[in-house]
Amino acid sequence: MQQLKRLYLYLKNLDLYKSNIGLFLFLLLHLIVWTLIPTLTREALDSKIDMSENYVWGKEFQLGYYKHPPFFAWIVGIWFRIFPTTNFYYFLLSQVNIIVGFIFVYLLSKEIIGKQKALIAVMLLEFIPYYNILGIKLNANSILLSVWPAVIFFFYKAIKEDRWFFWVLTGISAAIALLSKYYSAMLFVAMIAFLLIRDNFNVAKTLKRKGIFFALGAFLLTMLPHFKWLWDTDFVIFKYVAEQRGERFILSSIKFLSRPFLYLLPVVLISKFALSLKLRKLLSLKFNNLNHLFLYSITFIPYIATFFVGLILTIETSGIWGMPIWFLFTTILMSNKISHNDRIAKAVLGFLLLSLIVGISIRVSNLRINENYHFPGKKIAVALTEAWHAKYSSNLSYIIGENRACYYTSFYSMDHPSVIISFDYLVSPWVSKKDFTRKGGVIVCDYGNSGCALEARRSFKKYKLQWNKLEVDNYIFNYALIPPYK
């Protein structure tokens, strides 16, 4: 008891904003709360297939995939070489990603606005949906919550100290950003724009800075294997990018432009009332101050550029693409004078505890807000794997058919079979028809999905498919076993 009392008095008298313990406690609390909430409230990884699809790609370690470049899938693949394939560890990875982003935001903000305000800026990010409820899902968008702050931290250090080491790190991290999602090109637009604005649009002066060429060289060398993959696959990924064009591009661009007003409103209100922040001062832009110019350029240029690119290329921009843009927004807020900074820690603690209580309540009451979060992927995986092992002595190596059932089977099955996506070996180059014929596998289709069944008959003409019915909870599937070649 005496030791607990001493610990309590130590924490009570500790200035959290001036101590690294404050940052550590915030990161730890965020990690625990936002890992537990989805673990307690969801049976499935997400409402769609993003997270299970990441795993399907990541376990194969390709240089690229038909939808996206490979970095975030590699992270998932490496993570599950170390940890078990369970929901808890996947949600933990999602939060580790956000924690890494928080750390880089803190390091960068500390350089610009000082240690105390930097911690408050990071804590304020907690109130932006991208860093709480929307950050649960790890995909090509959310991975940028960690990658973009890393790029800009190294970029700032390179500009400030002009050391080749930081320029090289800028180039490498920029390549990682592009290898995460091509949308990162919008961040590069902001970086180039800042360099040009700083040099009064004197391109010759900008190009005289040798560090830029160190960064460019590191970027190109890091990207080289992926560039070769693009060439070898006839730029297959751009076919998916082209599919994002549509007739509703004007409406989607307007929605993209308006969504931040809703998502950033909570943090603006908290800053105003908890910190007595005078919002009108945010409009007094001091572009003669390089730090202010840097913050506004990196934050708002990708936002504006996305809007105009969407209009020019008739791309139906998704609001979620803006997920990584606002990591310096709270740093901008904190670049102004504030007071009552002790209120922020209490607000963050209250928000996290309330979120956890809501999550526990949902679990206890068995409330189902969205049925897609309760897709019985694990039960399906177990049933299909058991059906295979009941007939064959070998591991289940491949699965093909309805994507969601296949992806979840790959993740949860003890055999972790590789997936032939949409019956297409071109987008699943880790499997050949010869491999599938030699090892066999499972075909699974939604019950009543005639398109899937027809494609199965076309793909396996020489087999007499014997369909079996699988009923799991409220879902019904048909599946057939393709025997290994003897």
Rosetta blueprint (number, residue, H / E / L):
1 M L
2 Q H
3 Q H
4 L H
5 K H
6 R H
7 L H
8 Y H
9 L H
10 Y H
11 L H
12 K H
13 N H
14 L L
15 D L
16 L L
17 Y L
18 K L
19 S L
20 N H
21 I H
22 G H
23 L H
24 F H
25 L H
26 F H
27 L H
28 L H
29 L H
30 H H
31 L H
32 I H
33 V H
34 W H
35 T H
36 L H
37 I H
38 P H
39 T H
40 L H
41 T H
42 R L
43 E L
44 A L
45 L L
46 D L
47 S L
48 K L
49 I L
50 D H
51 M H
52 S H
53 E H
54 N H
55 Y H
56 V H
57 W H
58 G H
59 K L
60 E L
61 F L
62 Q L
63 L L
64 G L
65 Y L
66 Y L
67 K L
68 H L
69 P L
70 P L
71 F H
72 F H
73 A H
74 W H
75 I H
76 V H
77 G H
78 I H
79 W H
80 F H
81 R H
82 I H
83 F L
84 P L
85 T L
86 T L
87 N H
88 F H
89 Y H
90 Y H
91 F H
92 L H
93 L H
94 S H
95 Q H
96 V H
97 N H
98 I H
99 I H
100 V H
101 G H
102 F H
103 I H
104 F H
105 V H
106 Y H
107 L H
108 L H
109 S H
110 K H
111 E H
112 I H
113 I H
114 G L
115 K H
116 Q H
117 K H
118 A H
119 L H
120 I H
121 A H
122 V H
123 M H
124 L H
125 L H
126 E L
127 F L
128 I L
129 P H
130 Y H
131 Y H
132 N L
133 I H
134 L H
135 G H
136 I H
137 K L
138 L L
139 N L
140 A L
141 N L
142 S L
143 I L
144 L H
145 L H
146 S H
147 V H
148 W H
149 P H
150 A H
151 V H
152 I H
153 F H
154 F H
155 F H
156 Y H
157 K H
158 A H
159 I H
160 K H
161 E H
162 D L
163 R L
164 W H
165 F H
166 F H
167 W H
168 V H
169 L H
170 T H
171 G H
172 I H
173 S H
174 A H
175 A H
176 I H
177 A H
178 L H
179 L H
180 S H
181 K L
182 Y H
183 Y H
184 S H
185 A H
186 M H
187 L H
188 F H
189 V H
190 A H
191 M H
192 I H
193 A H
194 F H
195 L H
196 L H
197 I H
198 R H
199 D L
200 N L
201 F L
202 N L
203 V H
204 A H
205 K H
206 T H
207 L H
208 K L
209 R L
210 K H
211 G H
212 I H
213 F H
214 F H
215 A H
216 L H
217 G H
218 A H
219 F H
220 L H
221 L H
222 T H
223 M H
224 L H
225 P H
226 H H
227 F H
228 K H
229 W H
230 L H
231 W H
232 D H
233 T L
234 D L
235 F L
236 V H
237 I H
238 F H
239 K H
240 Y H
241 V H
242 A H
243 E L
244 Q L
245 R E
246 G L
247 E L
248 R L
249 F H
250 I H
251 L H
252 S H
253 S H
254 I H
255 K H
256 F H
257 L H
258 S H
259 R H
260 P H
261 F H
262 L H
263 Y H
264 L H
265 L H
266 P H
267 V H
268 V H
269 L H
270 I H
271 S H
272 K H
273 F H
274 A H
275 L H
276 S L
277 L L
278 K L
279 L H
280 R H
281 K H
282 L H
283 L H
284 S L
285 L L
286 K L
287 F L
288 N L
289 N L
290 L H
291 N H
292 H H
293 L H
294 F H
295 L H
296 Y H
297 S H
298 I H
299 T H
300 F H
301 I H
302 P H
303 Y H
304 I H
305 A H
306 T H
307 F H
308 F H
309 V H
310 G H
311 L H
312 I H
313 L L
314 T L
315 I E
316 E L
317 T L
318 S L
319 G H
320 I H
321 W H
322 G H
323 M L
324 P L
325 I H
326 W H
327 F H
328 L H
329 F H
330 T H
331 T H
332 I H
333 L H
334 M H
335 S L
336 N L
337 K L
338 I L
339 S L
340 H L
341 N L
342 D H
343 R H
344 I H
345 A H
346 K H
347 A H
348 V H
349 L H
350 G H
351 F H
352 L H
353 L H
354 L H
355 S H
356 L H
357 I H
358 V H
359 G H
360 I H
361 S H
362 I H
363 R H
364 V H
365 S H
366 N L
367 L L
368 R L
369 I L
370 N L
371 E H
372 N H
373 Y H
374 H H
375 F L
376 P L
377 G H
378 K H
379 K H
380 I H
381 A H
382 V H
383 A H
384 L H
385 T H
386 E H
387 A H
388 W H
389 H H
390 A H
391 K H
392 Y L
393 S L
394 S L
395 N L
396 L L
397 S L
398 Y E
399 I E
400 I E
401 G E
402 E L
403 N H
404 R H
405 A H
406 C H
407 Y H
408 Y H
409 T H
410 S H
411 F H
412 Y H
413 S L
414 M L
415 D L
416 H L
417 P L
418 S E
419 V E
420 I E
421 I E
422 S L
423 F L
424 D L
425 Y L
426 L L
427 V L
428 S L
429 P L
430 W L
431 V L
432 S L
433 K H
434 K H
435 D H
436 F H
437 T H
438 R H
439 K H
440 G L
441 G E
442 V E
443 I E
444 V E
445 C E
446 D E
447 Y L
448 G L
449 N L
450 S H
451 G H
452 C H
453 A H
454 L H
455 E H
456 A H
457 R H
458 R H
459 S H
460 F L
461 K L
462 K L
463 Y L
464 K L
465 L L
466 Q L
467 W L
468 N E
469 K E
470 L E
471 E E
472 V E
473 D L
474 N L
475 Y E
476 I E
477 F E
478 N E
479 Y E
480 A E
481 L E
482 I E
483 P L
484 P L
485 Y L
486 K L
